[in-house]
Each structure stands twice: as structure tokens, then as C-alpha cells.
Amino acid sequence: MTASAAPATPATERRYRGRSGEERRADRRERLLDAGLDLFGTQGYPGTSIESLCAVAGISTRNFYEEFRNREALLIALHDFANATAIDSVTRALAAADPADAAARATAAAQAFVDAMTPDPRWSRIAYIEIVGISPDMEARRRAWMERWAQVIAAEGAQLSARGLAPDRDFALTAVGLVGAINELVADWLFRASRPPIDAVVAEIVRLLVAGLSAP
């Protein structure tokens, strides 16, 4: 650099082709998430290499490791996103439902859950199939999400109980059982070669929720 050259400012150092380093990194991460959704959700996690993820995302393996420590971290990020999106949808549905109508609330929650989890089979496969049996860390993450879902159901039971619409009791174990049953219903629906109408799955979830939370 000559004496007459102006020193680079932090702003110019951070920008390349009109985008900051943060923007470029966010774009790379988004492309990797899209690649993971596509490949994990179609050919499966075991059959997907980091090289194939990078090829689909259009980035280098070095860039991959700048965003995720390994393939499992990418799978976890996708699994987290699917569950967080579904919990947000269910929470909003419950907030808008009639607080004095237990069946209507169960229907709103079940419909929101199914609408979030099943329209794109790639997300469903990641949420219910690809994350099983990967590693102890992945299993711990999966169980942590099951516990969060159980907390949502237990809180609904407590809300109904406070209004006299459900018995006054601890709903923690009931909620765990309901989460397992609902997950199995959706997983079974995914595995079937000839799937029943998704409305039938929603109706069965509603029956489980109403029966489970109203039982003494």
C-alpha cells in the first residue's frame, strides 16, 4: 500500500459484491439448510455425504464446516426448525381458540400441528424418521423436543382444569403418553403405502387429546 492510498475501512473490508460477510454467511447457511432438507428428506441421512450437500448448496466443504461441525449438526438444525415451527403454530391456534370449548381447542391444536408437520414429506421424514437412532446426542435432542411438546399438552390440561373442563390433577404423565401416541400416528401415516386422508389423523389426535385430558 502506497503512502497516498487510503486505508480500508471496516465497512469496505466486510463487503464483497455489495454484500456484507454476515449476509454472505447467512446465504450459505440457508443454502445448506435447503440442501439438507432436500437430500435428508428424500434419499435419507445415512446416504447423504457432506460433499453431496455442498454440491447441491453450491459451496465448498470449508464453508460447510464454518456453519456446521458435521452432518448431524445440520440434521439437528432442521429438526429444531420443524419442531419450533410446529410449536409456534399450535401455540397461536390455541391462543385463538375458544377457552371454554375443550373439543374446539383440541381440534385447533391438532389441525395446526398436522398442517405444520405433514404438507412437505421431506420435513415429515426428517422429523419422524431420519433423526431416530443417529447418536446419543441426537436422541437426547429428540427427547428434549418431546418434553417440550408434553409441556404444551400439560399446560393445556391445567388451563382446562382451571375452567372446570378437566379434572384437577397432574397432567405430566398423560402428556408424555399423548405425545408418544400422536408421534406414532403421524409416523404410521408417513410409512403407509396407501395413506388414509390426513383429516382422519387429525380426528384421531382430537379424540386422544379430549379423552386423555378429560379422564379423571
N, C-alpha and C positions, 0 to 999 in steps of 0.2 A: 504494500500500500504506500503510495507516494505521500509527501507532506501535504499536497493540495487535496487529497481525496478525503471526503467526509466519512467519518466512522459510521459503521452500520448501527442503526438504532435497534432496540429490542423489537419494535414493531416490524421493521423490514426483515429482521432475521427470522421472525416467526411466520412470515407469509411466503407462500410459493404459489405462483399462478393464481393469485387473488384469494387464496385460502390460508387460514392460519394452521399451525401444526395441530392444534386441538380439533379443528374442523376436519383435517385430513385423517387424523386418528379415529375420530368418530365415524367417518365414512368407511374406513377399513373395518372397524368393528361391526358396523351394520352389515357390510357385505359378508363378513364371516358368519354372522348370525343367520343371514339369509341362506348362505351355503349350507350351514349346519341343519337348518330346518329342512332344506330340500334333500340333502343326502341322508341324514339320520332318519328323516321321516319317510324315505322311500326305500333305500337299499339297506338301511339299518346302521346302527352304531358300530358293531364289530367289523362290518365290511367297508367302513369308510376310513381312509387314511388322511393324515394331515396334508399330504401332497395333493390329494384329490380335493380337499376342502379349499386349499389355496388356489388350485387351478380354477375352480368354479368361482371363487371370490375375486380372482384376478390380482392376487397379492403374492408376495414372497413368503417363504417359510419364516424368515427373520421377522417379518411383520406379524405373522401369526403369533409368534412367541412374545411379541411386545404386547399383545392383547390377552392371550390365554396361555396358561402354563402348560396345558396339554389338551387333548380331545375331550377328556372328562370335564374339564372346566367349561368348555363350550357347551357341552350337553347340559351341565348344571344350569348355566345361564339361560338356556332355552326352557328347561323345565321350570325354573323360577319364574320366568316371564309368563308361561302358560298358566301357572297357578295364581300368580299375582293378578293377572288379567281376570281370571275367573272369580277370584275372591272379591275383586272390586265390583264386578258385575252383580254378584249375588248381594253384596252389601247395599248397592244402590237400589236393587229390586226390593229388598226388604224395607229400606227406608221409605219407599214409595207405596208399599202395600198397606192395606187396612190393618192397624194394630190390633183390632178386635176380632179379626177373622183368621183363625188358625189355618184353615184349609187354603184360603186365598194366599196367605203368606208362604205356605209350603209350595203352592203352585208357582208363585212368582220366583221363589228361590230356585226351585228345580228347573224351571224354564231358562232362567238366566244362566245357571250352571251348564246345562246341556248346550245352550246356544253358544257359550264361550268355548266349550271343550270339543265339540264334535263336527262343526261345519267343514273344517280343513282336516282331512285324515292324517296329514303329516304331524300336526300338533297333537292329535289324539295318540298317535303311535309313540311320540316322544314322551307324553305324559303318563302313559299306561303300560308301554311295552319295553321301549329301549332303555329305560332307566332301571329296570329290575335286574339285580344280580351283577351289576357292574363292579362295585367295590364297596368296602365298608363305609367309606366316606359318602358315596352316592346313596347307599341305603339309609345312612343317618339323615341325609338331606331329604330323602323321600319321606321318612317317618316324621321329620320336623314339619313338613307341609301337611301331613295327615293330622298331626296335633293341632296345627292352626285351623284346619277345617273343623276338627272336633270342637275347638273353642267357639267357632262361629255357631255351630249347632247347639252347643250347651248354652250359649248366651241367648239364643232364640228360645230355648226351653225355659230359661229363667224369666224372660220377658213375658212369655205366655202365662207362666205361673203367677207372676205378679198381677196379671189381669184376671186371674181366676179361670184361665182357659186350659191350664195344665196343672197337674198335681204339684204340691210344694215338696220338691225333692232334689237331690243332686243328680244332674243330668250328664255328668262326666263320662261314666261308663257307657251309657246309652249313646252318647255322641260318638264315641270311638267305634261302637258296633255299627252305627249308621254310616259312618264314613267308609268303613270296610265294605259294607253291603252296596253302597252307591258306587264305589270304585269298581267292584266286581260286576255290577250291572253294565256299566259303561264298557269295561274291558271285554265282557262277553259279547256285547253288541258289536264291538270292533272286530272280534275274531270270527264271527259268524260269516259264512259264505253267503247266506241269504239272510240279510238283516231285517228284523221287524221294523215297522215305522218308528222313527225316533219319538213320536208322540207317545207311543206305548212305554218307552223307557221313562219319559217324564212322568207319566201317570203312575208308574210303579214307584218311582222315587217319592212322589207325593204321598202314596199310601204308606210307605215306610216311615216317612217323617211324621205324618199325622199319628200313626199308630204308636210309633216309638216315643214321641213326646207327650202323648196323652195317656199312656199307660201308667197305672199307679206304682 
